[in-house]
Amino acid sequence: MTDHNEPREVPMQTQLPTITDTTLVVSDLETRFLSGGPEDGTPVVFFHDGAWGGSADVTWGDVLPLAAEAGYRVIAPDFLGYGGSAKSVRVDVSPFAFRIRHTFSLLDSLGVTGPVHFVGNSFGGSIGLRAVSDPANRDRIASVTTINGTGGPFKAPDMGKMGAFDGTEESLSKIIDLLGDTSETRAQHLEARLRWASQPGHFITMKAPHTQVPETIQAQRPADPYPGNLADASVPVLLVQGTADTLLEADWPEKLSASIPTAEVARVEHGHSPNITHPRETWELISDFLGRAKGAAN
């Protein structure tokens, strides 16, 4: 489904000369992405979270300049249904599949056809894991870093509170509290996320997959092989856990790494989105892993 209303102008959370804000039409759908760094640098694709008002700048605005300055070619798309991208979603397939295909279409349009490193937070990390679970994608993936993103399973009860957005700043503020620790930029984070959450079509596309279908016409979905289908993947994977995160089960890294022979586990003493609250510390962790992943590929 696609919302055809004209998008409102929403400024980036961070306006820095090293990062460019671009919108391209990819597969006939407007696709916004942030980019920076040298075009011949190792490409790293950053995936944002799936909470209300999620976008590349909200989730990664303070990390992208650090990655670009380190010499990486950074590409951070807004998923379909989010941010400045088309408010168009598929409800007949998983929320991962069509967004993964669209990401590769974006990369194709940018001339990036070799292996790329995926880095994601929450839903964005799940996108990375789901992408590498499909053998057809693995030649195009150099590594996956997921920060408190599991690919779907191992949710804690607090995850059920993430849907409670009624369009007000107060309700979104409570959701931000679930995402992480208090930081100096909390007010700016709330303002930027509320602007994106107020975009025409975002609310509808977020709600659409959860619409109740009459039992008489409900389709039987095939069994989900995940995470068992990660067992034969040779792509390096970093699982980053925020030890103060209440949205996921405390032992999710151990459960997930049991299915990923190449997985490493790292822990930070923060909440669900340390990339937002502690960007420099988070980038240092990512950078260290990317350096080792690049070395292993050479």
Salt bridges, closest charged atoms under 4 A:
ASP21 OD2 - ARG32 NH2 3.03
ASP49 OD2 - ARG193 NH2 2.91
ASP57 OD1 - ARG32 NH1 2.93
ASP78 OD2 - ARG32 NH1 2.80
ASP92 OD1 - ARG90 NE 2.69
ASP108 OD1 - ARG140 NH2 2.87
ASP158 OD1 - LYS161 NZ 2.98
ASP177 OD1 - ARG186 NH2 2.76
ASP181 OD2 - HIS270 ND1 3.20
GLU191 OE2 - ARG195 NH2 2.36
ASP224 OD2 - ARG130 NH2 2.86
ASP232 OD1 - ARG138 NH1 3.11
ASP245 OD2 - HIS272 ND1 2.83
GLU249 OE1 - LYS255 NZ 2.55
ASP251 OD1 - LYS255 NZ 3.60
GLU254 OE2 - ARG267 NH2 2.16
GLU264 OE2 - ARG292 NH1 2.75
GLU281 OE1 - HIS270 NE2 2.85
ASP288 OD2 - ARG292 NH2 3.12
